[in-house]
Amino acid sequence: VYQTRRDTLCDGLNRIGWEMTPPQGTMFAWAPIPEPYRELGSIEFAKMLVTEASVAVSPGVGFGPDGDAHVRFALIENEQRTLQAVRNLKKALTKLG
């Protein structure tokens, strides 16, 4: 189940230009913040995703100072909801970028 969710998220993010490597053996996906938004830091970027895309992620800085260039996705939603989240992210990042 988690492998399918992981593949749905990672494939979707890679398709919209948000490059990331699929994680191995976890229910979380650690994603680097896309370069145009990296200067925001993980807290502001996560806030922006909630506001602009209705997608919640965990700011990477919450896992240590080296995590500030990343956000963490939890693989808790089914494929349909994950695909909707990817569509929302694409619209938001296109609009803001």
Backbone as ProteinMPNN parsed JSONL, in Angstrom:
{"seq_chain_A": "VYQTRRDTLCDGLNRIGWEMTPPQGTMFAWAPIPEPYRELGSIEFAKMLVTEASVAVSPGVGFGPDGDAHVRFALIENEQRTLQAVRNLKKALTKLG", "coords_chain_A": {"N_chain_A": [[0.834, -1.191, 0.0], [1.887, 1.279, 0.888], [4.009, 1.516, -0.879], [2.711, 1.867, -3.343], [1.415, 4.306, -2.817], [3.676, 5.888, -2.378], [4.906, 5.745, -4.922], [2.925, 6.943, -6.497], [2.905, 9.585, -5.471], [5.662, 10.4, -5.778], [6.157, 9.953, -8.546], [4.23, 11.69, -9.573], [5.1, 14.203, -8.558], [7.631, 14.377, -9.78], [6.787, 14.477, -12.447], [5.658, 17.036, -12.572], [7.841, 18.594, -12.391], [9.058, 18.774, -9.92], [11.625, 17.542, -8.641], [12.542, 14.517, -7.115], [13.845, 11.82, -5.167], [12.525, 8.619, -4.791], [11.671, 7.422, -1.546], [12.933, 4.701, 0.474], [11.415, 2.09, 2.165], [9.734, 3.471, 4.107], [7.045, 5.472, 5.477], [7.021, 8.047, 4.713], [7.903, 10.816, 2.593], [10.692, 12.541, 1.776], [11.291, 15.575, 0.518], [13.196, 17.72, -1.529], [12.997, 21.241, -1.416], [11.791, 22.949, -4.238], [14.086, 24.734, -6.29], [13.413, 27.539, -7.008], [11.992, 28.31, -4.756], [13.443, 27.784, -2.529], [14.799, 29.68, -0.978], [12.849, 30.636, 0.71], [12.751, 28.958, 2.863], [11.842, 26.104, 4.88], [9.602, 26.378, 6.58], [8.106, 28.67, 5.75], [7.68, 27.915, 3.099], [6.13, 25.597, 3.459], [3.863, 26.758, 4.657], [3.0, 28.284, 2.499], [2.272, 26.249, 0.706], [0.053, 25.14, 1.988], [-1.713, 27.317, 1.964], [-1.87, 28.07, -0.798], [-2.154, 25.679, -2.268], [-3.633, 23.917, -0.817], [-2.395, 21.769, 0.43], [-0.81, 19.935, 2.877], [2.329, 19.757, 4.399], [5.203, 18.689, 6.292], [7.465, 20.974, 7.658], [10.899, 20.788, 6.927], [12.824, 21.8, 8.675], [11.982, 21.207, 11.192], [13.076, 18.805, 11.738], [15.66, 19.192, 12.218], [18.369, 21.561, 11.724], [19.629, 21.172, 9.228], [17.613, 20.278, 7.667], [16.153, 22.309, 6.55], [15.952, 22.867, 3.842], [14.124, 21.167, 2.822], [10.923, 19.457, 2.648], [8.525, 17.315, 4.254], [6.467, 14.763, 3.18], [3.686, 12.892, 4.239], [2.715, 9.622, 3.598], [-0.146, 9.062, 3.587], [-2.555, 9.273, 2.325], [-4.95, 8.044, -0.117], [-4.453, 6.998, -3.578], [-6.021, 8.549, -5.349], [-6.557, 10.934, -3.923], [-3.951, 11.771, -3.554], [-3.121, 12.242, -6.196], [-4.811, 14.396, -6.737], [-3.726, 16.248, -4.966], [-1.202, 16.583, -6.142], [-1.99, 17.788, -8.553], [-3.028, 20.181, -7.502], [-0.672, 21.226, -6.404], [0.847, 21.61, -8.724], [-0.648, 23.624, -10.031], [-0.436, 25.708, -8.126], [2.375, 26.114, -7.913], [2.989, 26.801, -10.515], [1.515, 29.149, -10.808], [2.735, 30.795, -8.889], [5.379, 30.732, -9.626]], "CA_chain_A": [[0.0, 0.0, 0.0], [2.736, 2.471, 0.952], [4.799, 1.605, -2.111], [1.84, 2.462, -4.353], [1.253, 5.714, -2.455], [4.967, 6.535, -2.631], [5.102, 5.872, -6.363], [1.962, 7.933, -6.991], [3.398, 10.916, -5.094], [6.964, 10.714, -6.378], [5.984, 10.066, -9.995], [3.482, 12.921, -9.825], [5.967, 15.364, -8.317], [8.633, 14.424, -10.849], [6.102, 14.909, -13.678], [5.415, 18.49, -12.57], [9.124, 19.281, -12.302], [9.567, 18.784, -8.546], [12.446, 16.339, -8.669], [12.861, 13.871, -5.839], [14.145, 10.39, -5.21], [11.586, 7.878, -3.936], [12.264, 6.855, -0.337], [12.897, 3.246, 0.615], [11.03, 1.531, 3.45], [9.181, 4.433, 5.058], [5.745, 6.016, 5.088], [7.234, 9.472, 4.489], [8.733, 11.189, 1.454], [11.51, 13.719, 2.08], [11.424, 16.221, -0.791], [13.889, 19.004, -1.539], [12.183, 22.373, -1.875], [12.238, 23.36, -5.57], [15.047, 25.839, -6.239], [12.864, 28.907, -6.959], [11.337, 28.577, -3.47], [14.322, 27.334, -1.449], [15.159, 30.799, -0.102], [11.779, 30.831, 1.693], [12.911, 28.069, 4.007], [10.799, 25.079, 4.893], [8.374, 26.809, 7.269], [7.332, 29.552, 4.864], [7.258, 27.135, 1.937], [5.022, 24.743, 3.899], [2.695, 27.634, 4.811], [2.553, 28.642, 1.159], [1.582, 25.097, 0.111], [-1.274, 25.03, 2.612], [-2.531, 28.442, 1.503], [-2.045, 28.132, -2.254], [-2.449, 24.389, -2.892], [-4.4, 23.074, 0.123], [-1.58, 20.573, 0.674], [-0.032, 20.089, 4.108], [3.592, 19.034, 4.525], [5.957, 19.054, 7.494], [8.699, 21.693, 7.343], [12.085, 20.002, 7.218], [13.6, 22.351, 9.783], [11.521, 20.545, 12.404], [13.874, 17.587, 11.908], [17.043, 19.636, 12.393], [18.686, 22.717, 10.879], [19.987, 20.761, 7.872], [16.395, 19.919, 6.95], [15.397, 23.492, 6.134], [15.806, 22.908, 2.383], [13.241, 20.055, 2.478], [9.642, 19.244, 3.325], [8.22, 15.891, 4.367], [5.113, 14.324, 2.878], [3.27, 11.62, 4.834], [2.035, 8.818, 2.577], [-1.334, 8.598, 4.301], [-3.756, 9.402, 1.493], [-5.055, 7.114, -1.241], [-3.884, 7.501, -4.824], [-6.866, 9.592, -5.92], [-6.305, 12.189, -3.188], [-2.57, 12.17, -3.823], [-3.105, 12.835, -7.531], [-5.422, 15.719, -6.616], [-2.722, 17.105, -4.32], [-0.187, 16.907, -7.157], [-2.597, 18.783, -9.457], [-3.063, 21.445, -6.762], [0.709, 21.72, -6.31], [1.236, 22.106, -10.054], [-1.303, 24.93, -10.243], [0.118, 26.701, -7.213], [3.773, 26.411, -8.244], [2.969, 27.497, -11.806], [0.987, 30.483, -10.539], [3.679, 31.559, -8.085], [6.723, 30.704, -10.213]], "C_chain_A": [[0.88, 1.257, 0.0], [3.602, 2.625, -0.289], [3.98, 2.245, -3.228], [1.64, 3.945, -4.075], [2.534, 6.496, -2.733], [5.155, 6.776, -4.125], [4.161, 6.902, -6.965], [2.459, 9.344, -6.692], [4.675, 11.263, -5.848], [6.877, 10.853, -7.892], [5.26, 11.359, -10.351], [4.337, 14.159, -9.634], [7.03, 15.485, -9.404], [8.02, 14.889, -12.167], [5.897, 16.414, -13.723], [6.708, 19.285, -12.382], [9.704, 19.395, -10.906], [10.338, 17.481, -8.38], [12.744, 15.818, -7.268], [13.108, 12.392, -6.076], [13.156, 9.671, -4.3], [12.295, 7.295, -2.709], [12.136, 5.329, -0.328], [12.456, 2.886, 2.034], [10.522, 2.505, 4.49], [7.818, 4.907, 4.576], [5.811, 7.534, 4.888], [8.092, 9.677, 3.242], [9.39, 12.53, 1.779], [11.828, 14.378, 0.757], [12.19, 17.532, -0.68], [12.938, 20.093, -2.037], [12.689, 22.77, -3.262], [13.053, 24.658, -5.489], [14.41, 27.24, -6.184], [12.276, 29.297, -5.596], [12.243, 28.28, -2.278], [14.667, 28.45, -0.475], [14.074, 31.108, 0.931], [12.043, 30.075, 2.985], [11.693, 27.155, 4.108], [9.511, 25.513, 5.585], [7.513, 27.668, 6.349], [6.853, 28.815, 3.621], [6.077, 26.236, 2.298], [3.747, 25.569, 4.087], [2.112, 27.993, 3.45], [1.788, 27.479, 0.517], [0.192, 24.906, 0.701], [-2.204, 26.096, 2.042], [-2.87, 28.351, 0.019], [-2.486, 26.815, -2.897], [-3.325, 23.482, -2.031], [-3.713, 21.731, 0.355], [-0.731, 20.839, 1.912], [1.192, 19.182, 4.078], [4.231, 19.458, 5.847], [7.207, 19.803, 7.069], [9.91, 20.874, 7.782], [12.895, 20.5, 8.391], [13.187, 21.736, 11.117], [12.288, 19.266, 12.705], [15.355, 17.914, 12.045], [17.372, 20.743, 11.414], [19.063, 22.347, 9.447], [18.762, 20.399, 7.036], [15.655, 21.09, 6.354], [15.219, 23.613, 4.625], [14.857, 21.81, 1.889], [11.885, 20.192, 3.172], [9.38, 17.744, 3.337], [6.742, 15.666, 4.099], [4.854, 13.026, 3.63], [2.436, 10.884, 3.788], [0.772, 8.198, 3.164], [-2.608, 8.634, 3.471], [-3.749, 8.373, 0.369], [-4.559, 7.781, -2.526], [-4.699, 8.644, -5.428], [-6.603, 10.938, -5.242], [-4.882, 12.687, -3.424], [-2.459, 12.805, -5.204], [-3.749, 14.219, -7.532], [-4.44, 16.698, -5.97], [-1.644, 17.512, -5.318], [-0.741, 17.934, -8.146], [-2.646, 20.153, -8.776], [-1.669, 22.062, -6.659], [1.162, 22.294, -7.644], [0.634, 23.473, -10.319], [-0.668, 26.008, -9.395], [1.534, 27.087, -7.606], [3.872, 27.126, -9.578], [2.544, 28.943, -11.612], [2.024, 31.367, -9.837], [5.05, 31.676, -8.736], [6.796, 31.546, -11.413]], "O_chain_A": [[0.654, 2.181, -0.781], [3.897, 3.745, -0.705], [4.495, 3.074, -3.977], [1.691, 4.758, -4.998], [2.495, 7.612, -3.251], [5.518, 7.876, -4.544], [4.557, 7.656, -7.854], [2.435, 10.207, -7.57], [4.754, 12.312, -6.488], [7.46, 11.775, -8.463], [5.627, 12.042, -11.307], [4.303, 15.07, -10.461], [7.295, 16.583, -9.894], [8.663, 15.615, -12.925], [5.955, 17.012, -14.797], [6.673, 20.506, -12.232], [10.733, 20.043, -10.717], [9.769, 16.449, -8.022], [13.14, 16.563, -6.371], [12.641, 11.806, -7.052], [12.97, 10.075, -3.152], [13.388, 6.741, -2.823], [11.317, 4.759, -1.049], [13.069, 3.336, 3.003], [10.859, 2.368, 5.666], [7.481, 4.76, 3.401], [4.786, 8.216, 4.893], [8.902, 8.823, 2.884], [8.708, 13.525, 2.026], [12.559, 13.81, -0.054], [11.871, 18.367, 0.167], [12.169, 19.876, -2.974], [13.897, 22.916, -3.45], [12.735, 25.557, -4.711], [14.841, 28.059, -5.372], [12.086, 30.481, -5.319], [11.848, 28.504, -1.134], [14.811, 28.204, 0.723], [14.35, 31.776, 1.928], [11.617, 30.492, 4.062], [10.654, 27.408, 3.498], [8.432, 25.056, 5.21], [6.319, 27.411, 6.193], [5.745, 29.058, 3.142], [5.126, 26.126, 1.525], [2.663, 25.121, 3.714], [0.895, 28.007, 3.265], [0.771, 27.696, -0.141], [-0.743, 24.547, -0.015], [-3.345, 25.807, 1.682], [-4.023, 28.535, -0.373], [-3.121, 26.826, -3.952], [-3.716, 22.399, -2.468], [-4.367, 20.694, 0.461], [-0.023, 21.843, 1.988], [1.097, 17.994, 3.77], [3.843, 20.463, 6.441], [7.944, 19.325, 6.206], [9.931, 20.331, 8.887], [13.584, 19.717, 9.044], [13.966, 21.745, 12.07], [12.169, 18.705, 13.795], [16.202, 17.022, 11.995], [16.722, 20.859, 10.375], [18.836, 23.142, 8.535], [18.871, 20.232, 5.821], [14.624, 20.898, 5.709], [14.392, 24.407, 4.177], [14.784, 21.545, 0.689], [11.729, 20.935, 4.141], [9.941, 16.997, 2.535], [5.88, 16.296, 4.712], [5.716, 12.147, 3.655], [1.551, 11.472, 3.167], [0.635, 6.977, 3.231], [-3.63, 8.081, 3.877], [-2.695, 7.891, -0.046], [-4.281, 8.98, -2.549], [-4.131, 9.598, -5.959], [-6.445, 11.958, -5.914], [-4.645, 13.893, -3.485], [-1.768, 13.811, -5.362], [-3.293, 15.116, -8.241], [-4.343, 17.85, -6.392], [-1.219, 18.667, -5.334], [-0.027, 18.858, -8.535], [-2.339, 21.168, -9.401], [-1.507, 23.273, -6.809], [1.792, 23.35, -7.685], [1.326, 24.381, -10.78], [-0.39, 27.103, -9.883], [1.863, 28.273, -7.63], [4.747, 27.972, -9.76], [3.141, 29.855, -12.183], [2.165, 32.546, -10.161], [5.803, 32.604, -8.441], [7.852, 31.641, -12.037]]}, "name": "protein", "num_of_chains": 1, "seq": "VYQTRRDTLCDGLNRIGWEMTPPQGTMFAWAPIPEPYRELGSIEFAKMLVTEASVAVSPGVGFGPDGDAHVRFALIENEQRTLQAVRNLKKALTKLG"}
